[in-house]
């Protein structure tokens, strides 16, 4: 979800991009002169407009903050970081175009993003062919790191792809365990949006829910372009379900929840990190009270490691909230910064000619204490931090009710 460009600083900042530039030049051969230093660009790819822009703008701002922090600290000697953010509008075709554009900018040595797993599928090969590292703060579909047969045989497909968010192989079952063991729900109606993220999450949830003794009262798929879910709401009411699980994102989940309650089914709607946004509550209205969402990690506001991030984000005066993936976006960007530092330190203080390959190789062994806790990656490029949290809507806001890890 991140793009890098070498343009005027004001233009770069207004675009939300972090760029590493060489003395004002985008020439990849100009890697650090004695008089100037080198600018490195961190690319961002995220939905900056459209229904999911609240999450995308939080991602963009958090990466921008990481770049500014590194520059202020002079964290990598001789290197200045800048960001360039590109808007994918949550569309795979746009994401692929953005990936091609970022690859063409030789100052880009790493990309943060995307938000959507379906967009990531369109970008991975483009980045991998260019040996350009990509770190997503939000992708949760297991196949992105472990291959399409991940449930039976895990196999890494792209060595340039990493993520700081945990996967739906953990998130879905974690929600099922909470609903069965804590909320004492036994009969679920499962709905998804047929997209990579939503369908995958609903699948892992359903498998665990049934394994724990729960029953599935019904299943449905929605059209993400629709806002009229009255027919499905009626099916939910007539099913006798005591909970709804939705695999998808908040622009549809909010109206879906509202219409289910209006149909007479006074039961909670539960989803994953895709619905964990203040905008879900705005769309769902007052009847959203009691709805639940899981999200990656522990609540940022409650982490001692995140206090500085929260304070600095406020100080910078970003207009948009950092949202669900702010801390993970900052950590994704910082992982790129750490990998750049390793490549520079191993090359006598200058970027090597094959900087992209060296940065990608260094990412595998990156390890640091980040906003969200310990940041490091396993052999598939997945985050080693498997923490998750259940949130409930109370008094018009999301409140954490339980944090932990999936015990499968």
KEVOKE-17116 format. One line per field, with one value per residue (C-alpha): residue number from 1; x, y, z. Coordinates in steps of 0.2 Angstrom, whole numbers, plus 2048, in hexadecimal, padded with zeros to 3 digits. Example, Ala and Ser with C-alpha at 12.3 -4.5 7.8 and 13.67 -1.06 7.14 Angstrom:
i <- (1  2)
x <- (83E  844)
y <- (7EA  7FB)
z <- (827  824)
//
This chain:
i <- (1  2  3  4  5  6  7  8  9  10  11  12  13  14  15  16  17  18  19  20  21  22  23  24  25  26  27  28  29  30  31  32  33  34  35  36  37  38  39  40  41  42  43  44  45  46  47  48  49  50  51  52  53  54  55  56  57  58  59  60  61  62  63  64  65  66  67  68  69  70  71  72  73  74  75  76  77  78  79  80  81  82  83  84  85  86  87  88  89  90  91  92  93  94  95  96  97  98  99  100  101  102  103  104  105  106  107  108  109  110  111  112  113  114  115  116  117  118  119  120  121  122  123  124  125  126  127  128  129  130  131  132  133  134  135  136  137  138  139  140  141  142  143  144  145  146  147  148  149  150  151  152  153  154  155  156  157  158  159  160  161  162  163  164  165  166  167  168  169  170  171  172  173  174  175  176  177  178  179  180  181  182  183  184  185  186  187  188  189  190  191  192  193  194  195  196  197  198  199  200  201  202  203  204  205  206  207  208  209  210  211  212  213  214  215  216  217  218  219  220  221  222  223  224  225  226  227  228  229  230  231  232  233  234  235  236  237  238  239  240  241  242  243  244  245  246  247  248  249  250  251  252  253  254  255  256  257  258  259  260  261  262  263  264  265  266  267  268  269  270  271  272  273  274  275  276  277  278  279  280  281  282  283  284  285  286  287  288  289  290  291  292  293  294  295  296  297  298  299  300  301  302  303  304  305  306  307  308  309  310  311  312  313  314  315  316  317  318  319  320  321  322  323  324  325  326  327  328  329  330  331  332  333  334  335  336  337  338  339  340  341  342  343  344  345  346  347  348  349  350  351  352  353  354  355  356  357  358  359  360  361  362  363  364  365  366  367  368  369  370  371  372  373  374  375  376  377  378  379  380  381  382  383  384  385  386  387  388  389  390  391  392  393  394  395  396  397  398  399  400  401  402  403  404  405  406  407  408)
x <- (800  80F  817  827  82B  838  82F  82E  82D  81D  815  81B  813  803  802  806  815  826  834  847  84F  861  866  855  858  84E  85D  860  873  874  875  87C  889  895  88C  87A  874  867  854  84B  838  82C  81D  80B  7FD  7EC  7DA  7DC  7CB  7BA  7B2  7C1  7CB  7CA  7D5  7E0  7E4  7E8  7F5  7FC  7FE  806  813  816  819  826  830  830  835  844  849  848  853  85F  85C  865  874  874  863  853  842  833  822  818  806  7FC  7E9  7E3  7D0  7D0  7D1  7DD  7E0  7E4  7F0  7F9  7FB  802  80E  815  817  820  82C  830  836  847  847  83A  842  832  81F  813  802  7F6  7E6  7DD  7E2  7DA  7E5  7F4  7F2  7F3  803  80E  816  819  823  82B  832  83A  841  837  832  820  819  807  800  7EE  7EE  7E7  7E4  7EF  7F3  7FD  80B  808  801  7EF  7F1  7F6  7E9  7F2  803  80B  817  81E  81A  822  832  82F  81F  81D  80F  80E  7FC  7F7  7ED  7DB  7E1  7E2  7D5  7C6  7C9  7CD  7BB  7B3  7BB  7B5  7A3  7A2  7AC  7A9  799  791  78A  785  77D  784  77F  78E  78F  79D  7A1  7A9  7B9  7CA  7CB  7B8  7B5  7C6  7C2  7B1  7B7  7C4  7B7  7AA  7B6  7BB  7A9  7A3  7B2  7AD  79C  793  786  784  772  775  782  780  78B  788  78C  799  792  781  77A  769  76B  759  756  765  75F  74F  758  762  753  74A  759  759  76B  772  780  786  797  79C  7AC  7AE  7B1  7A8  7A0  794  795  78E  77E  77C  77C  76F  764  765  760  752  74B  749  759  760  770  782  78B  79D  7AB  7BE  7CA  7C2  7B3  7BD  7BB  7B2  7A9  7A0  798  792  78B  783  77B  775  770  782  784  78A  792  7A3  7B3  7C4  7D4  7E6  7F1  7ED  7E4  7F2  7EB  7EF  801  80F  819  80C  80B  818  810  7FF  807  811  803  7F9  807  809  7F7  7F0  7DE  7DA  7DA  7E8  7DA  7DC  7EC  7F6  802  804  808  814  81D  81C  825  832  835  83A  845  84E  851  858  863  86A  86D  876  880  886  88C  898  88A  883  875  87B  878  86C  863  852  858  862  854  848  855  858  845  844  84F  848  844  83F  834  826  816  80C  819  827  828  831  82C  82B  831  821  823  815  815  81B  80F  7FF  7F5  7E3  7D5  7C2  7B9  7A7  79D  798  792  795  7A7  7B2  7B8  7C4  7BC  7CA  7DB  7E5  7EC  7E3  7E6  7E3)
y <- (800  80B  815  81E  82D  83B  84B  85B  858  862  858  847  84B  851  841  837  82F  82B  82C  829  834  836  849  84E  841  831  82A  819  81A  82A  821  82D  83A  841  852  84C  83B  830  831  820  81F  814  811  810  807  809  80E  821  825  81B  811  80A  81B  81C  80D  812  824  81D  812  820  82C  81F  81B  82D  82F  820  829  839  831  828  838  842  835  833  821  81B  826  82F  82A  834  82C  832  82A  829  823  81C  819  808  80B  7FA  7F3  7E5  7ED  7FE  7F5  7ED  7FD  805  7F7  7F9  80C  809  7FD  809  816  810  81A  80F  802  7FB  7FC  7FC  7F5  7F1  7F0  7E3  7D1  7D1  7E0  7D8  7C9  7D4  7DD  7CF  7C8  7DA  7DE  7CD  7CE  7DF  7D8  7E6  7E3  7E5  7E5  7E5  7EB  7E4  7D5  7C6  7B9  7AA  7A6  7B6  7AF  79C  798  793  782  789  77F  76F  774  784  78B  79D  7A4  7B5  7B9  7CC  7CC  7CE  7D4  7DB  7D5  7C3  7B8  7B2  7A1  7A8  7B6  7AC  79E  7AB  7B2  7A1  79D  7AD  7AB  799  79A  7AC  7B2  7A1  7A2  792  796  7A1  7A8  7AB  7B9  7BE  7CA  7BD  7C6  7BF  7C6  7C4  7B2  7AC  7B3  7AC  79B  79A  7A0  793  784  788  78D  77C  773  77A  774  783  781  78C  792  798  7A0  7AE  7B9  7CB  7D7  7E3  7F1  7EF  7F8  7EF  7DF  7DE  7CD  7C5  7CE  7C5  7B4  7B8  7BB  7AC  7A0  7A1  7A5  7AE  7B6  7BC  7BA  7C6  7C4  7D4  7E7  7F5  7FE  7EF  7E8  7F8  7F9  7E6  7E7  7F5  7EB  7DB  7E4  7ED  7DC  7D6  7CC  7D4  7CA  7D0  7D2  7CC  7CF  7D0  7DF  7E5  7EB  7F2  804  813  814  803  80B  81A  80F  803  810  80E  7FC  7F7  7F6  7E4  7E1  7DA  7DA  7D2  7DB  7D8  7DB  7E3  7F4  800  80D  800  7FB  804  802  80C  81B  825  821  827  837  83A  837  844  850  84F  854  848  84B  839  82C  81E  811  7FF  7FD  80D  804  7F6  802  80B  7FB  7F5  805  804  7F2  7F9  806  7F9  7EE  7FE  801  7EF  7F1  801  7FB  7EC  7F6  803  80F  811  809  7FA  7F9  7EB  7F4  7ED  7DB  7DF  7E7  7D9  7CC  7D6  7D7  7C4  7C7  7D8  7D8  7E7  7ED  7F7  800  7EF  7E6  7DA  7DB  7CD  7C0  7AE  7A3  7A8  7BA  7BA  7C4  7BA  7C5  7BB  7C6  7CA  7D4  7D3  7E4  7E8  7F7  800  811  815  810  800  7F9  7EB  7DC  7CE  7CD  7BD  7B1  7A2  792  785)
z <- (800  7FF  7F1  7F0  7E5  7E4  7E2  7EC  7FE  7FF  7F1  7F8  809  802  7F8  808  801  809  7FD  7FF  7F2  7ED  7EE  7E5  7D7  7D3  7CA  7D2  7CE  7D9  7EA  7F6  7F3  800  7FF  800  805  7FE  7FD  7FF  7FB  805  7FA  800  7F8  800  7FD  7FF  7F8  7F8  805  80E  80E  821  823  814  81A  82B  823  818  827  832  825  823  836  835  827  830  840  838  830  840  849  83A  83C  82C  82A  819  815  814  813  80A  806  7F7  7F9  7EA  7EB  7E6  7EA  7F1  7DF  7DA  7C8  7D0  7DC  7CE  7C5  7D5  7D7  7C5  7C9  7D9  7D1  7C3  7D0  7D5  7E5  7EC  7F7  800  800  80E  809  803  80E  804  802  7F0  7EC  7F2  7E7  7D8  7DE  7E5  7D5  7CF  7DF  7E0  7CE  7D2  7E3  7EB  7FD  802  814  817  827  823  817  821  813  817  805  802  80C  80D  7FC  7F6  7FF  810  819  815  80E  812  804  803  7F1  7F2  7FC  7FA  803  816  822  834  836  83B  82F  82E  831  843  843  83D  84A  858  855  855  865  86D  867  86D  87D  883  87B  87C  86A  862  851  844  834  829  81B  810  802  7F7  7F7  7FB  80D  811  80A  811  823  823  81E  82C  838  833  834  846  84B  845  84D  85E  85D  855  847  837  836  824  818  80C  800  7FD  7EF  7F6  7EA  7F2  801  802  80C  812  80A  813  823  822  81F  82F  839  833  836  849  84A  85A  851  83F  839  82B  820  818  81B  824  816  813  825  82D  822  823  836  836  82B  834  844  83B  835  847  84A  859  859  857  847  848  83C  83A  839  829  833  842  83D  845  834  837  846  83D  82F  83B  846  858  855  853  866  86A  859  85A  84F  851  84C  84B  85A  86B  86C  867  874  882  87C  885  875  86C  877  86D  85D  863  86A  85A  84F  858  858  845  843  837  833  832  840  83F  840  841  838  83D  849  83D  82F  839  83D  82B  826  834  82E  81D  826  830  820  817  826  825  813  815  824  81B  80C  815  819  807  7FE  7F4  7E1  7E3  7F1  7EE  7EF  7FF  808  804  80A  81A  81E  822  831  837  849  854  862  858  85C  85C  866  85F  84C  843  835  834  825  81B  81E  82B  83B  84A  854  854  861  85D  866  867  867  86B  866  876  878  866  866  865  876  878  881  87F  879  876  869  860  868  85A)
//
